[in-house]
Amino acid sequence: EAWNLVLTAHGLAGEFSEAAEWHTRMGQAEVVADKAAFQALALSAARLGKAQEAVKWLKLLKESIADEHTAVEVKSWPSPFRWVRHRFSKGSTIPKGGPLEALEQARHALSLVGATVVRACQPATVVDLLQESSQAGLTCDELGIPSIVAQHFRENDATGVEGWIEMLEAASIQPSSICYSMVIDAHAENQDSKRAERWNEAFRRAGAAKLDGSSYGTIIGACAMQGDAQGAQQWFDTLEKAGVDPDADIYKSMIKAFAQAGDPVGAAKWFSDMEQKGLPVTEELFETMIRSFAKAGNAAVALQWLQKMKLAGLQPNTSCFDPVIGALAQQGDANGASQLVEEMFATGVAPSHYSYSEVVQSFAKKADTQGAKKWLLLMREAGFAPDIDLYTAVLSSCAKAGLVPQAEEILSNIRDNGLQMKAETFNWAFM
């Protein structure tokens, strides 16, 4: 691990020669380079305009990923998002935690690295990189080109979308179906029907069938990561018009897109649609809904989603409780926030530093010194160290209530823990 960390550090610092030298030394010592090391080498080479070297390390990264998953019977790298010839029935979702999901994540990781490397290249180097990639057998998806094209597409830059596809074709790299779809739609949006028809014909000549669910899922997932709810909605509408049946992963992306965009009500609508279709909802999706409403300041609805999760037979974890605790605390409901922490105790869920901090702060803000001190003590007993801001909040509560002995006790705790007092702390100390 130490060898890989040193190599990666050199690569990320732009010290390609040093990183490559470390890789040579690792080979001599029979130490296997990990995926982060290959990524750092490829990125460092790309930044220096070393296209051939960048592709060399990307290919080694691909081979490293493939070696980890040789037990899974899949067709050799047609797309990081398309699954074929596996033992599960057509249309079924990939089992969570299984080897296929692990391979999907690994392939997705490769495409993300590929996109990062391509973006790191200077314009003059990109052409060389694509040509080298073609010779190395790297595909459009493995280079992360769809995500780069999607950025131009979201910016309504039809020329940029078209430019990338033309560069792929010039390098003899087959553009993916989603790339063709974006260039067609981009020109159609700009009412340039002739160019849209031209690319539609190119799409047909390439032998590509209509986009499948996984291809739509790819671009909708990209919209979700960007919080582009409008873009996700447009692609979902296109998917439906094409007669493609959306799967659970596409609905998950729609929920996340609206949640990321700050539209919890819209996210809830997609959650409801998903339930009505009989698709399985997960702990992760409930957490997304809880966080979305909590972030919007709607503690009551966030709490309702927490209760709904439990009624669905799912056990909320700390990441589900904390947003609701924070939302209640921000609204001044110290009792409600503390009751949730007590529920965590009762159900065997470990409260976090954040859980305790929010409860202490909420009691301190309402000048409930007894409650603030109680939870400060519980926090310390749980092994968490309160910071100076938390002690200051409790000190202010004591000072406002004229509780001198309690204030002196808090000051003693601050000194005993070696904390640096802030100006606000001194102000309350001398009141």
C-alpha positions as CSV (number, residue, x, y, z in Angstrom):
1,E,0.0,0.0,0.0
2,A,2.8,2.4,0.9
3,W,4.4,1.9,-2.6
4,N,1.1,2.7,-4.3
5,L,0.6,5.8,-2.2
6,V,4.0,7.2,-3.1
7,L,3.5,6.5,-6.8
8,T,0.0,8.1,-6.7
9,A,1.3,11.2,-4.9
10,H,4.0,11.7,-7.5
11,G,1.5,11.2,-10.3
12,L,-1.1,13.6,-8.9
13,A,1.6,16.2,-8.3
14,G,2.4,16.1,-12.0
15,E,5.7,14.3,-11.5
16,F,5.2,11.7,-14.2
17,S,8.9,10.6,-14.5
18,E,9.1,10.0,-10.8
19,A,5.8,8.1,-10.8
20,A,6.9,5.9,-13.7
21,E,10.1,5.2,-12.0
22,W,8.3,4.1,-8.9
23,H,6.2,1.7,-11.0
24,T,9.4,0.2,-12.4
25,R,10.7,-0.3,-8.9
26,M,7.4,-1.8,-7.8
27,G,7.7,-4.3,-10.6
28,Q,11.2,-5.2,-9.6
29,A,10.0,-5.7,-6.0
30,E,7.0,-7.7,-7.2
31,V,4.5,-5.2,-5.8
32,V,1.2,-4.9,-7.7
33,A,0.1,-1.4,-8.7
34,D,-3.4,-0.6,-7.8
35,K,-6.1,1.2,-9.8
36,A,-5.3,4.6,-8.2
37,A,-1.7,4.3,-9.3
38,F,-2.6,3.6,-12.9
39,Q,-5.1,6.5,-12.8
40,A,-2.4,8.9,-11.5
41,L,0.1,7.8,-14.1
42,A,-2.4,8.3,-17.0
43,L,-3.6,11.7,-15.7
44,S,0.0,12.9,-15.2
45,A,1.0,11.8,-18.7
46,A,-2.0,13.5,-20.3
47,R,-1.3,16.8,-18.6
48,L,2.2,16.7,-20.0
49,G,0.9,15.9,-23.5
50,K,2.3,12.4,-23.5
51,A,-0.7,10.8,-25.3
52,Q,1.0,7.4,-25.9
53,E,1.9,7.1,-22.2
54,A,-1.5,8.2,-21.1
55,V,-3.2,5.5,-23.2
56,K,-0.7,2.9,-22.0
57,W,-1.7,3.4,-18.4
58,L,-5.4,3.6,-19.2
59,K,-5.1,0.2,-21.0
60,L,-3.3,-1.2,-18.0
61,L,-6.0,0.1,-15.7
62,K,-8.6,-1.6,-17.9
63,E,-6.7,-4.9,-17.8
64,S,-6.4,-4.6,-14.0
65,I,-10.1,-4.2,-13.7
66,A,-10.8,-7.0,-16.1
67,D,-8.4,-9.3,-14.1
68,E,-10.3,-8.7,-10.9
69,H,-13.6,-9.8,-12.5
70,T,-12.6,-12.7,-14.8
71,A,-15.1,-15.0,-13.0
72,V,-18.0,-13.0,-14.4
73,E,-19.1,-14.1,-17.9
74,V,-19.6,-10.9,-19.9
75,K,-18.8,-9.9,-23.4
76,S,-15.5,-8.1,-23.6
77,W,-16.0,-4.4,-22.9
78,P,-18.7,-3.4,-25.3
79,S,-19.9,-0.7,-23.0
80,P,-19.5,0.0,-19.3
81,F,-23.2,0.2,-18.9
82,R,-24.5,-2.7,-21.0
83,W,-24.9,-6.2,-19.6
84,V,-24.9,-9.3,-21.8
85,R,-24.8,-13.1,-21.5
86,H,-25.1,-13.2,-17.7
87,R,-27.0,-15.8,-15.9
88,F,-29.9,-13.6,-14.8
89,S,-33.1,-13.3,-16.8
90,K,-33.4,-10.5,-19.4
91,G,-34.8,-7.3,-17.9
92,S,-33.8,-8.2,-14.3
93,T,-31.8,-5.8,-12.3
94,I,-28.2,-6.5,-11.3
95,P,-28.2,-8.1,-7.9
96,K,-26.9,-5.7,-5.3
97,G,-23.5,-6.6,-3.8
98,G,-23.0,-9.4,-6.4
99,P,-20.1,-9.7,-8.8
100,L,-22.0,-8.1,-11.7
101,E,-22.7,-5.0,-9.7
102,A,-19.0,-4.9,-8.7
103,L,-18.0,-5.1,-12.3
104,E,-20.5,-2.5,-13.4
105,Q,-19.1,-0.1,-10.8
106,A,-15.5,-0.9,-11.9
107,R,-16.4,-0.3,-15.6
108,H,-18.1,3.0,-14.6
109,A,-15.0,3.9,-12.7
110,L,-12.8,3.3,-15.8
111,S,-15.1,5.6,-17.9
112,L,-14.8,8.3,-15.2
113,V,-11.0,8.0,-15.2
114,G,-11.0,8.0,-19.0
115,A,-13.0,11.2,-19.1
116,T,-10.7,12.9,-16.6
117,V,-7.7,11.9,-18.7
118,V,-9.2,13.2,-21.9
119,R,-10.2,16.5,-20.3
120,A,-6.7,16.9,-18.9
121,C,-5.2,16.9,-22.5
122,Q,-4.5,20.1,-24.4
123,P,-6.7,20.4,-27.6
124,A,-3.7,19.4,-29.8
125,T,-3.1,16.3,-27.7
126,V,-6.7,15.0,-27.8
127,V,-6.4,13.9,-31.4
128,D,-3.2,12.0,-30.7
129,L,-4.8,10.5,-27.6
130,L,-7.8,9.2,-29.5
131,Q,-5.6,7.7,-32.2
132,E,-3.5,6.0,-29.7
133,S,-6.6,4.8,-27.9
134,S,-8.0,3.3,-31.1
135,Q,-4.8,1.3,-31.7
136,A,-4.9,0.2,-28.1
137,G,-8.5,-1.0,-28.5
138,L,-10.1,1.4,-26.0
139,T,-13.7,2.2,-26.7
140,C,-15.7,5.4,-26.7
141,D,-17.3,4.5,-23.3
142,E,-14.0,3.4,-21.7
143,L,-12.6,6.9,-22.6
144,G,-15.7,8.5,-20.9
145,I,-16.5,10.4,-24.1
146,P,-20.3,10.2,-23.5
147,S,-20.0,12.3,-20.3
148,I,-17.9,14.9,-22.2
149,V,-20.3,15.0,-25.1
150,A,-23.2,15.3,-22.6
151,Q,-21.7,18.5,-21.1
152,H,-21.8,20.1,-24.5
153,F,-25.3,18.8,-25.0
154,R,-26.5,20.3,-21.7
155,E,-25.0,23.7,-22.8
156,N,-26.9,23.4,-26.1
157,D,-23.5,23.4,-27.9
158,A,-24.4,21.3,-31.0
159,T,-21.1,22.2,-32.6
160,G,-19.2,20.9,-29.6
161,V,-21.2,17.7,-29.6
162,E,-20.6,17.2,-33.3
163,G,-16.9,18.0,-33.0
164,W,-16.3,15.2,-30.5
165,I,-18.1,12.6,-32.6
166,E,-16.2,13.7,-35.7
167,M,-12.9,13.3,-33.8
168,L,-14.0,9.8,-32.7
169,E,-14.8,8.8,-36.3
170,A,-11.5,10.3,-37.6
171,A,-9.6,8.1,-35.0
172,S,-11.6,5.0,-36.1
173,I,-13.3,4.8,-32.7
174,Q,-17.0,3.9,-32.9
175,P,-19.2,6.5,-31.2
176,S,-21.7,5.0,-28.8
177,S,-25.4,5.1,-29.5
178,I,-25.9,7.8,-26.8
179,C,-23.4,10.1,-28.5
180,Y,-25.2,9.8,-31.8
181,S,-28.5,10.4,-30.0
182,M,-27.1,13.6,-28.4
183,V,-25.8,15.1,-31.7
184,I,-29.2,14.4,-33.4
185,D,-31.2,15.9,-30.6
186,A,-28.8,18.9,-30.3
187,H,-29.3,19.8,-34.0
188,A,-33.0,19.1,-33.7
189,E,-33.2,21.5,-30.7
190,N,-31.5,24.2,-32.8
191,Q,-34.0,23.5,-35.6
192,D,-31.2,22.4,-37.9
193,S,-33.2,19.5,-39.5
194,K,-30.6,18.8,-42.2
195,R,-27.8,18.2,-39.8
196,A,-30.0,16.2,-37.6
197,E,-31.0,14.0,-40.5
198,R,-27.4,13.7,-41.6
199,W,-26.4,12.3,-38.2
200,N,-29.5,10.1,-38.0
201,E,-28.3,8.5,-41.3
202,A,-24.8,8.1,-39.8
203,F,-26.3,6.5,-36.8
204,R,-28.2,4.1,-39.0
205,R,-25.2,3.3,-41.2
206,A,-23.2,2.5,-38.1
207,G,-25.5,-0.4,-37.5
208,A,-26.7,0.9,-34.2
209,A,-30.2,-0.1,-33.2
210,K,-32.4,2.2,-31.2
211,L,-31.1,3.2,-27.8
212,D,-31.7,0.7,-25.0
213,G,-32.6,1.2,-21.4
214,S,-29.0,1.1,-20.2
215,S,-28.0,3.8,-22.7
216,Y,-30.8,6.1,-21.5
217,G,-29.9,5.2,-17.9
218,T,-26.4,6.4,-18.5
219,I,-27.3,9.9,-19.6
220,I,-30.1,10.2,-17.0
221,G,-27.6,9.2,-14.4
222,A,-25.2,11.9,-15.6
223,C,-28.1,14.4,-15.3
224,A,-28.7,13.2,-11.7
225,M,-25.1,13.7,-10.7
226,Q,-25.3,17.3,-12.0
227,G,-28.6,18.0,-10.3
228,D,-30.1,18.6,-13.8
229,A,-33.7,17.7,-13.2
230,Q,-34.9,19.3,-16.4
231,G,-32.4,17.4,-18.5
232,A,-33.3,14.1,-16.7
233,Q,-37.0,14.8,-17.4
234,Q,-36.4,15.4,-21.1
235,W,-34.5,12.2,-21.5
236,F,-37.1,10.3,-19.6
237,D,-39.8,11.6,-21.9
238,T,-37.6,10.6,-24.9
239,L,-37.2,7.1,-23.4
240,E,-41.0,6.7,-23.1
241,K,-41.6,7.9,-26.6
242,A,-39.1,5.3,-27.8
243,G,-41.1,2.6,-26.1
244,V,-38.3,1.7,-23.6
245,D,-39.5,0.4,-20.3
246,P,-37.6,2.3,-17.5
247,D,-36.0,0.1,-14.8
248,A,-35.4,0.7,-11.1
249,D,-32.0,2.3,-11.7
250,I,-33.6,4.9,-14.1
251,Y,-36.2,5.8,-11.5
252,K,-33.5,6.1,-8.8
253,S,-31.7,8.5,-11.0
254,M,-34.8,10.6,-11.6
255,I,-35.4,10.8,-7.8
256,K,-31.8,11.8,-7.2
257,A,-31.9,14.4,-10.0
258,F,-34.9,16.2,-8.5
259,A,-33.4,15.9,-5.0
260,Q,-30.1,17.3,-6.1
261,A,-31.9,20.1,-7.8
262,G,-33.6,21.1,-4.5
263,D,-37.0,19.9,-5.5
264,P,-38.0,17.3,-2.8
265,V,-41.7,17.4,-4.0
266,G,-40.6,16.4,-7.5
267,A,-38.4,13.7,-6.1
268,A,-41.3,12.4,-4.0
269,K,-43.5,12.2,-7.1
270,W,-40.9,9.9,-8.8
271,F,-40.6,7.9,-5.6
272,S,-44.4,7.4,-5.7
273,D,-44.2,6.4,-9.4
274,M,-41.6,3.9,-8.7
275,E,-43.7,2.3,-5.9
276,Q,-46.7,2.2,-8.2
277,K,-44.7,0.3,-10.8
278,G,-43.9,-2.3,-8.1
279,L,-40.2,-1.6,-8.3
280,P,-38.1,-2.1,-5.1
281,V,-37.2,1.0,-3.1
282,T,-34.0,0.9,-1.0
283,E,-32.6,2.4,2.1
284,E,-30.5,4.7,-0.1
285,L,-33.6,6.1,-1.8
286,F,-35.3,6.8,1.6
287,E,-32.1,8.5,2.7
288,T,-32.2,10.7,-0.4
289,M,-35.8,11.7,0.3
290,I,-35.1,12.4,4.0
291,R,-32.1,14.5,3.2
292,S,-33.9,16.4,0.4
293,F,-36.8,17.5,2.7
294,A,-34.5,18.2,5.6
295,K,-32.2,20.3,3.4
296,A,-35.2,22.3,2.3
297,G,-36.0,23.0,6.0
298,N,-39.1,20.9,6.1
299,A,-38.4,18.9,9.2
300,A,-42.0,17.6,9.6
301,V,-42.0,15.9,6.2
302,A,-38.4,14.6,6.6
303,L,-39.7,13.0,9.8
304,Q,-42.6,11.5,8.0
305,W,-40.2,9.9,5.5
306,L,-38.2,8.5,8.3
307,Q,-41.4,6.9,9.7
308,K,-42.4,5.7,6.3
309,M,-39.0,4.0,5.9
310,K,-39.6,2.1,9.1
311,L,-43.1,1.1,8.1
312,A,-41.5,-0.3,4.9
313,G,-39.6,-2.7,7.1
314,L,-36.3,-0.9,6.6
315,Q,-34.0,0.1,9.5
316,P,-32.8,3.7,9.3
317,N,-29.1,4.2,9.9
318,T,-27.2,7.2,11.3
319,S,-27.2,8.9,7.9
320,C,-31.0,8.8,7.8
321,F,-31.5,10.1,11.4
322,D,-29.0,12.9,11.3
323,P,-30.6,15.1,8.6
324,V,-33.9,15.0,10.5
325,I,-32.2,15.7,13.8
326,G,-30.4,18.7,12.2
327,A,-33.7,20.0,10.7
328,L,-35.5,19.8,14.0
329,A,-32.7,21.4,15.8
330,Q,-32.5,24.3,13.3
331,Q,-36.3,24.9,13.8
332,G,-35.7,25.1,17.6
333,D,-37.3,21.7,18.4
334,A,-34.7,20.5,20.9
335,N,-37.0,18.0,22.4
336,G,-37.9,16.5,19.0
337,A,-34.2,16.3,18.1
338,S,-33.2,14.7,21.4
339,Q,-36.1,12.1,21.1
340,L,-34.7,11.0,17.8
341,V,-31.3,10.4,19.4
342,E,-32.9,8.5,22.1
343,E,-34.7,6.4,19.5
344,M,-31.3,5.7,18.0
345,F,-30.1,4.4,21.4
346,A,-33.2,2.1,21.6
347,T,-32.8,0.7,18.1
348,G,-29.0,0.1,18.4
349,V,-28.1,2.9,15.9
350,A,-25.0,4.8,16.9
351,P,-25.4,8.6,17.0
352,S,-22.7,10.6,15.4
353,H,-20.7,13.6,16.5
354,Y,-23.2,15.6,14.4
355,S,-26.2,14.0,16.2
356,Y,-25.0,15.1,19.6
357,S,-23.8,18.5,18.5
358,E,-27.1,19.5,17.0
359,V,-29.0,18.5,20.1
360,V,-26.6,20.4,22.4
361,Q,-26.8,23.5,20.2
362,S,-30.6,23.4,20.1
363,F,-31.0,23.2,23.9
364,A,-28.4,26.0,24.3
365,K,-30.2,28.3,21.8
366,K,-33.4,28.0,23.8
367,A,-31.5,28.7,27.0
368,D,-32.2,25.2,28.4
369,T,-28.9,24.9,30.2
370,Q,-29.9,21.7,31.9
371,G,-30.7,20.0,28.6
372,A,-27.6,21.4,26.9
373,K,-25.3,20.2,29.8
374,K,-27.0,16.8,29.9
375,W,-26.4,16.1,26.2
376,L,-22.9,17.6,26.3
377,L,-22.1,15.0,29.0
378,L,-23.7,12.2,27.0
379,M,-21.6,13.2,24.0
380,R,-18.4,13.0,26.0
381,E,-19.4,9.7,27.4
382,A,-19.9,8.4,23.9
383,G,-16.3,9.2,23.1
384,F,-16.9,12.4,21.1
385,A,-14.9,15.5,21.9
386,P,-17.0,18.7,21.8
387,D,-15.3,21.6,20.0
388,I,-15.0,25.2,21.2
389,D,-18.1,26.3,19.3
390,L,-20.2,23.8,21.2
391,Y,-18.7,24.7,24.6
392,T,-19.3,28.4,23.7
393,A,-22.9,27.7,23.0
394,V,-23.4,26.0,26.4
395,L,-21.4,28.8,28.1
396,S,-23.7,31.4,26.5
397,S,-26.7,29.5,27.8
398,C,-25.3,29.5,31.3
399,A,-24.4,33.2,31.2
400,K,-27.8,34.3,30.0
401,A,-29.4,32.3,32.8
402,G,-27.0,33.8,35.4
403,L,-25.7,30.4,36.3
404,V,-22.2,31.3,37.4
405,P,-21.1,27.9,38.8
406,Q,-22.2,26.1,35.7
407,A,-20.4,28.6,33.5
408,E,-17.2,28.2,35.5
409,E,-17.5,24.4,35.1
410,I,-17.8,24.8,31.3
411,L,-14.7,27.1,31.3
412,S,-12.9,24.5,33.3
413,N,-13.8,21.9,30.7
414,I,-12.5,24.1,27.9
415,R,-9.1,24.5,29.7
416,D,-8.9,20.8,30.6
417,N,-9.3,19.9,27.0
418,G,-6.7,22.4,25.8
419,L,-9.1,24.2,23.5
420,Q,-8.3,27.7,22.1
421,M,-11.0,30.1,23.3
422,K,-12.5,32.4,20.7
423,A,-13.4,36.1,21.1
424,E,-17.1,35.1,21.6
425,T,-16.1,32.6,24.3
426,F,-14.3,35.4,26.2
427,N,-17.3,37.7,25.9
428,W,-19.6,35.2,27.5
429,A,-17.0,34.3,30.2
430,F,-16.8,37.8,31.4
431,M,-20.5,38.6,31.4
